[in-house]
């Protein structure tokens, strides 16, 4: 998986996870997920995975060519 793919996928997962957290906690309305706390927990997991991908991409970028 390429450096940019990890970065973009990480950002997308963070955004999706943020939406799920907002919907699960009832802060964002408009879907059947609204108010269901299991989506808040799932959103947190997705955000953590997204952050992990971003950190991985950042470390590879700073490592430089071998």
WODAFEN-V279580 format. One line per field, one symbol per residue. burial: I if it has 16 or more other C-alpha atoms within 10 Angstrom, else O. A space follows every 50 residues. Layout:
burial: ???
This chain:
burial: OOOOOIIOIIIOIIIIIIIIIIIIIIOOOOOOIIIOIOIIIOIIIIIIII IOIIOOIOOOOOOOOO
